């Protein structure tokens, strides 16, 4: 499969999930390849490969696109109209601020110290430094959890989703956005596809493999419509729900 010295993508014969090998250690991901500081270099490489026509098309779409925070808020409101909200991988916490301004008890967590420090300087409250794996959030403490451009960076994506299921209240929703490895653009653009980021993107999901990961973590599909993963789009959304009862019938 695609190679980007020294990185290579391979596909699991058992589940079809595509992943990076060799993978940087978590320490390197939070240090040498820290996204908040290192991502801009990869963005420049990606845009150079896409060519002038592709870059112009992206700029034109950007002018017509609604504000990201509004789009995410509308998506969440369809399922969760109020309550406690957690943004995993919140970056500078713009989404945390936006959700709080619209009546949610909003919280955020991010592995990037610079990102968390920037959020604190901006006066945004309820922000933590760390990962969902080492956070001490109580069981069943959130009504909605957002993972926007996060799961592809996770060394243990299913374990991360298990933690999401744990902190969600029964019937609570997880909103997941990742690059869509199954899209047509990847096949057409090759190495210029916008979803490729080496080595920060460790896993490359399709609608099928993302749904399998969510189910393995104990979540159930709440929404996975064709419009949420249109094959001409570089990204896809998947909405999952914590069941009202666990496998033993316990609420």
N, C-alpha and C positions, 0 to 999 in steps of 0.2 A: 504494500500500500504506500501512500504518500510518505516521502522522506524529507526531512528538513534537518540537515546536519546540525547536531548529532541525534536528532529526534526522529522517531519512526512511529507511524500509526499501524496498529494491528487490530484484527477482528477476532473476537472469541468465537470459536466454532460451536460452542454450546448455546450461547444466548444472543449472538450477533452484536454484542456491544463492542464499540470501537474505542480503543484507548491508546494512550501515549506510552512508548517505551524507548529508553529507560525513563522512569518518572523521577523528577527532582524530589528530594526529601522535603518533608514539611518545613524543616528549618530553612532550606534554600528558597522555598516558595514564599516564606515570610521575610526573607532577607534579600538574597541576590536578585530574586525575581519578584519582589514585592510589587503587587499589581498597581497600587496607587502611584508609585513612582516609575515603574518599569513599563507599564502598559502603553504609554505614549510612543515608545520606540517601536513596538510591534505594530501599532496603528499606522505609523508612517510607512513601514515595510509593506503592510497590507494594501494601503492606498496606492503606493507606487506600482504594485503588480496589477492593480485593477484597470489601469489605463485611463486616459482622459475622458472617454465617453462614459465609462462606468462611474467615474467620480462626479461628472456633471449630472448624471441621472440621480445619484444619491443626494446631491445638493438640492436638486429640484424637489425631490420627495420630502426632504427635510423642511422646505418652506411650506409645504402643504400639511405637514404632520401636526397633529394636536400635541399639546404639551404632554410630556410623558407622564407626569404626576396625575393629570386628569384622566388619562387613559387607564392607568392602574387603579385609581380610585373608583372609576366606573365599574371596572371588572370586579373588584372586591365587593362593592355595594350590592351587586346582584345577588350575592350570597350572604354577606354579613353587613348589616346596616349600621352596627355600632359595636362597642366592646373593646377588648384588649387586642392590640395589634403588635406583631413582632416582625421587623425587617431584618432578616439574616443576610449579612454582607451589605450593610446599609451605606457603606462609603461615607460621604460627607453628611449623611442623614437628611438629605433633602426630602426623601419620601416620609421619613419619620415626622418632620416638621409639617408636611402637607396633611398627613393623616390626623395629626393632633389638631390642626386648624379646622378640620372637618368633623371634630367631635369624638375621635377615637382616643383611647388611652394608649398612646403609641410609644413603642420601645424599639431600640436597634442594637445590633451587635456586629462588630467587624474585627477581622484579624489585623487590619492595618493600623498601626499606631499613628502615623501621620493623618489618616482619615478621621480617626476618632478625635485626635487633638484639634483638627480643623472644625469638627462639629461642635466640640465643647467651646472653642473660641467664639463660634457663631451663636452661642447661647442655647443650643439645642439640648434638651434634658433627656434623661432615661437612655443614655448611650453607654454601652459597655465595650471593653476591648476583650477579644477572645474569639473562640469558635463555639458553635452550637454543641460540640462534644464536651467542652469543659465549662460551659455556662451552668449556673446553679438555679436555673429557672425551675419553679415548682411544677409538679405534674399537673396536667389539665388546667393550665393557667392562661391560655390565649384562645381567642375566638378565631383569629386569622393569622396566618404566618405567610410571609412573602419571601421567596427565594428567586430573585431576579438577577440572572447572569451570575449565579453562584455555584450551582451543582456541578457544572463542568470543571470547576477548580478544586473540587473535593477529592481528597485521596480515598475516602471511604463514603461514596455517595449513598449507599443503602443505609449505612449506619447513621449518616446525617438525617436521612428521611425518617429513620426510627426515632431519633430524638425529636424531630418535628411532630411525629405522631404522639410521642409522650407528652409534649408540652401543650398540644392541642386539647381543648375540651371535647368530650364526646359530641360529635356532630360538627366540630370546628373544621375549617377549610385551610388547605395549603394551596398557594398560587405560585406556580413554578414556571419560569421562563428560561430557556436555554437555546443555543444555536440548534438549528434543525439539520442534522447531518443527512437526513433523507430528502432534502429539498433539491429541486432541479438546478438551482443556481450553482450548487457545489459541483455538479457534473459539468456544467457549461464553463464555469470560470476556473476550474482546476485549482492550482495553488493560489490563485487570487481571490478565492472565496473568503468572504468576510468572517466566517466562523473559525478560521484557522488562527490560533494564537499559540506560538511555541515559546516556552514550554508551559505557559499558564493554564491552558485548557488541557486537562488530563483525560477527560472522557468526552465522547462525541455521541449524543443521543439521537435516536429517531423516535417518532411517536410510539412505536412498539416497545423499544427498549426502555424508554422512560416510564411507560405504564407498568412494565414488568418490575422495574426497580421500586416504584411506589407500592405496588401490591406486595412485594417481598418485605417491605417495611411495615406492613399492616394498614396501609391506607387503601381506600377504595376510590374508583374513578367517579368524579362528580361531573366532569366535563372534559370532553376530548373530541370536540367537533372538528369537521374538516376546516372550518374557518379559523380555528385556533392553530392549525398547522398547515396553512396553505402551502403547497409545494413550491411556489415561486417566492416565498418569503424565506429569508435567511434564519429566522427565529421561529420558535413555536411556544405556545402556552399550554400548560396542563393544569387542570384544577382537580385536586384530590380532597378527600374528606376522611376524617377519623370516624369510624363506625360508632353508632350510638351504644353498641355493646361490643365487648371483645369476643375472642373465639370461644370463651367459656360462658358467654352469655352475661358477663358482669358489666354493669354500666360504668 
